[in-house]
Amino acid sequence: MKRGLPLLWLLLCASCAAPAIVPTPTVEPLPATPEPLQVVCAESLEPLCRTLASAYQRENPLVQVVLAERADTLAWQALEQGDAAVAALTWLPPEQPAGWWQAIFARDGLAIVVNRQNGLPGLTVGQLRELFQGRVEDWGPWGGLPGVPQVISREEAAGDYALFQEQVMGDFPVTLTAFLAPGSEAVLEMVAENQLAVGYLSTARLDEGRVRPLAIEGVPPVPEALASDLYPLTRDLYLATPEEPQGVTRDFVQWILGSEGQAIVRRQGWLLP
């Protein structure tokens, strides 16, 4: 019996030993999902809006700006249908629903451009109207290259077309022989490739290495003339929402209208309001 005591004692001591502690696994917090913000913009404003959206996201990583490019009329429709929270537009419809919010965030103008080989010194608004009516058969008498002008216009849904129709054409339609460009880059390409072509696009999208802008009524589309409204084809650019912006939409538009957003607007070649 005595020989079994040491063994029994060891068994009792082992049963009294402290239990092993298993560490509780740490649960890593799931990363927050960025809140999407649907933004639609006019085609001519896409480079500016893309730069603004990227800069805003860097400062606000919990917001994901989803940018869609549309012609102005289609951008407005996207806003009406609830497919976007905010729109950046070069044009607003004459009649707008009650309660909609809008603010001017930039300015630009519409440059009339010809091929760099065309020495045409400039045009009056009346001459420009005749030209786009298709009533001019030769650039030569006006001081340009001899030959029939090739008119380059935009589709009717574009804000550039709306301004040109309002400020230049009035009640007169653009000639049916005009080529329709789907965007600003297409205007640049078509005019640069055709020595007799003439078109129009935003002054902020102008590339004088490829085309030559004309003076209108003796005034060139330079920033000083645009800022002072001396250039005839100048316009305001808008941010619009279906109601007073709230939440992340409000923060986004306030950022664009603030010092950081406006500095980007200026650096990208647009004028401040």
C-alpha positions in Angstrom: 0.0 0.0 0.0 2.7 2.4 0.9 4.3 2.0 -2.6 1.2 3.2 -4.2 1.1 6.5 -2.3 3.7 8.4 -4.4 1.9 7.5 -7.6 -1.5 8.5 -6.1 0.1 11.8 -5.0 1.4 12.5 -8.5 -2.0 11.9 -10.0 -3.6 14.2 -7.5 -1.1 17.0 -8.3 -1.5 16.6 -12.0 -5.3 17.0 -11.7 -4.8 20.2 -9.7 -2.5 21.8 -12.3 -3.8 25.1 -13.9 -5.6 24.5 -17.2 -3.9 25.6 -20.4 -5.1 29.0 -21.6 -6.2 29.1 -25.2 -5.8 32.7 -26.6 -9.0 34.2 -28.0 -8.6 34.9 -31.7 -8.7 38.6 -32.6 -11.2 39.6 -35.2 -9.9 42.1 -37.7 -12.4 44.9 -38.4 -13.8 44.7 -41.9 -12.8 47.7 -44.0 -15.6 50.3 -44.4 -17.4 50.1 -47.8 -17.1 53.5 -49.6 -20.4 55.3 -50.1 -21.1 55.6 -53.9 -21.9 59.1 -55.3 -23.4 59.0 -58.8 -22.3 62.1 -60.8 -23.2 62.8 -64.4 -21.4 65.5 -66.5 -21.5 67.1 -69.9 -19.1 65.6 -72.5 -17.0 68.8 -72.7 -16.7 68.9 -68.9 -15.5 65.3 -68.5 -11.8 66.0 -68.1 -12.5 68.7 -65.4 -15.0 66.5 -63.5 -12.7 63.5 -63.6 -9.9 65.6 -62.1 -12.2 67.0 -59.4 -13.6 63.6 -58.6 -10.1 62.1 -58.2 -8.9 64.9 -55.9 -12.1 64.7 -53.8 -11.7 60.9 -53.3 -8.1 61.3 -52.2 -9.3 63.5 -49.4 -12.5 61.4 -48.7 -11.6 57.7 -49.2 -14.9 56.6 -47.8 -16.7 58.1 -50.8 -16.6 56.6 -54.3 -17.5 59.1 -57.0 -19.0 57.2 -60.0 -18.7 59.5 -63.0 -20.7 59.1 -66.2 -20.3 61.3 -69.3 -23.4 62.3 -71.3 -24.6 65.0 -73.7 -26.2 67.8 -71.7 -29.8 66.9 -72.5 -29.1 63.2 -71.6 -27.3 64.3 -68.4 -30.3 66.3 -67.3 -32.6 63.3 -68.0 -30.3 61.1 -65.8 -30.8 63.6 -63.0 -34.6 63.7 -63.5 -34.8 59.9 -63.5 -32.8 59.5 -60.3 -29.8 57.9 -62.0 -27.4 60.5 -60.7 -27.3 62.6 -57.5 -25.6 65.6 -59.1 -24.9 66.9 -62.6 -22.3 69.2 -64.1 -23.8 71.0 -67.1 -22.9 73.6 -69.7 -26.6 74.2 -70.3 -29.9 74.3 -68.3 -33.3 73.8 -69.8 -35.5 76.9 -70.0 -38.1 75.4 -67.7 -36.9 73.5 -64.6 -38.9 71.7 -61.9 -39.7 73.6 -58.7 -37.3 73.0 -55.9 -34.3 72.0 -58.0 -30.9 73.4 -56.8 -28.2 74.8 -59.0 -25.0 76.8 -58.6 -22.4 78.2 -61.1 -19.0 76.6 -60.5 -17.1 77.7 -63.6 -17.2 79.6 -66.9 -16.0 79.1 -70.4 -16.7 80.1 -74.0 -17.4 78.6 -77.3 -14.4 78.8 -79.7 -14.9 78.9 -83.4 -12.0 76.9 -85.0 -10.6 76.4 -88.4 -7.7 74.5 -89.8 -4.3 76.0 -89.1 -3.7 76.4 -92.8 -6.8 78.6 -93.2 -5.7 82.3 -92.8 -9.2 83.6 -92.2 -8.8 86.6 -89.8 -12.1 86.4 -88.1 -15.9 86.5 -88.5 -18.9 88.5 -87.4 -21.8 86.7 -85.8 -23.8 87.4 -89.0 -21.1 85.8 -91.2 -20.9 82.8 -88.8 -24.7 82.3 -89.2 -24.4 82.4 -93.0 -21.5 80.0 -92.9 -23.4 77.4 -90.8 -26.6 77.8 -92.9 -24.5 76.6 -95.8 -24.8 79.8 -97.7 -21.1 80.4 -98.2 -19.6 78.7 -101.3 -16.0 79.8 -101.0 -13.7 80.9 -98.2 -11.7 83.0 -100.6 -13.7 86.2 -100.6 -13.6 86.3 -96.8 -9.8 85.9 -96.8 -9.6 82.2 -96.2 -8.4 79.3 -98.2 -10.2 79.0 -101.6 -12.8 76.3 -101.5 -16.2 75.3 -100.1 -16.3 75.4 -96.3 -17.0 72.1 -94.5 -19.2 72.8 -91.5 -18.7 70.7 -88.4 -21.5 70.9 -85.9 -22.6 68.9 -82.7 -25.6 66.7 -82.0 -28.7 68.5 -80.8 -28.4 67.0 -77.2 -25.0 68.7 -76.7 -24.7 71.9 -74.6 -22.3 73.3 -77.2 -25.0 73.0 -79.8 -27.6 74.6 -77.6 -25.3 77.7 -77.0 -24.4 78.0 -80.7 -28.0 77.7 -81.7 -29.1 80.3 -79.2 -26.3 82.8 -79.6 -25.6 82.4 -83.4 -28.3 80.6 -85.4 -31.4 81.9 -83.6 -34.4 80.6 -85.6 -32.2 79.4 -88.5 -31.2 75.7 -88.6 -27.6 74.4 -89.2 -27.2 73.2 -92.8 -28.0 69.6 -93.5 -24.6 69.2 -95.1 -22.8 69.7 -91.8 -20.9 66.8 -90.3 -21.9 66.0 -86.8 -19.1 65.4 -84.3 -19.9 63.2 -81.3 -17.6 65.2 -79.0 -14.9 67.9 -78.5 -12.0 65.6 -79.5 -13.9 64.7 -82.7 -14.3 68.4 -83.5 -10.5 68.9 -83.1 -9.7 65.9 -85.3 -12.1 66.7 -88.1 -11.0 70.4 -88.3 -7.3 69.5 -88.1 -7.6 67.0 -90.9 -9.7 69.1 -93.3 -8.2 72.4 -94.5 -11.6 73.8 -95.3 -13.4 72.8 -92.1 -14.9 75.0 -89.4 -16.3 73.9 -86.1 -16.9 74.9 -82.5 -16.0 73.6 -79.0 -15.3 74.8 -75.4 -12.4 77.2 -75.1 -11.1 75.0 -72.3 -10.8 72.1 -74.7 -9.1 74.2 -77.3 -5.8 72.9 -78.7 -4.0 75.6 -80.7 -1.4 73.1 -81.8 -4.0 71.4 -83.9 -6.6 74.1 -84.9 -6.8 77.9 -85.0 -9.5 79.8 -83.1 -11.1 82.8 -84.8 -11.9 86.2 -83.4 -15.6 86.9 -83.3 -16.7 90.5 -83.8 -13.0 91.3 -83.6 -12.6 89.7 -80.1 -10.4 86.6 -79.7 -11.5 83.9 -77.2 -8.8 84.7 -74.7 -9.3 84.4 -70.9 -9.4 88.2 -70.4 -12.2 88.6 -73.0 -14.2 85.7 -71.6 -13.9 87.0 -68.0 -15.1 90.5 -69.1 -17.9 89.2 -71.4 -16.3 91.0 -74.3 -16.2 87.7 -76.3 -19.8 87.1 -77.6 -20.0 83.3 -76.9 -19.4 83.1 -73.2 -21.4 80.9 -70.7 -21.7 79.8 -67.1 -21.3 76.2 -66.1 -23.6 74.6 -63.5 -23.8 72.1 -60.8 -27.4 70.9 -60.4 -29.4 68.5 -58.1 -33.1 67.7 -57.9 -33.3 69.2 -54.4 -31.2 71.0 -51.8 -28.1 68.7 -51.6 -27.7 66.8 -48.4 -25.1 64.4 -46.9 -22.2 63.3 -49.1 -23.8 65.2 -52.1 -23.7 68.4 -50.2 -20.1 67.8 -49.1 -19.0 67.2 -52.6 -20.6 70.3 -54.2 -19.4 72.5 -51.3 -15.9 71.1 -51.9 -16.1 72.0 -55.6 -17.3 75.5 -54.8 -14.7 75.9 -52.1 -11.1 77.0 -52.5 -9.6 73.6 -53.3 -12.2 72.8 -56.0 -12.0 76.2 -57.5 -8.2 76.0 -57.7 -8.5 72.8 -59.7 -11.1 74.5 -62.0 -8.6 77.3 -62.7 -5.6 75.0 -63.3 -7.6 72.9 -65.7 -8.2 75.9 -68.0 -11.7 77.0 -67.0 -12.6 80.4 -65.6 -13.9 81.0 -62.1 -17.5 82.4 -61.8 
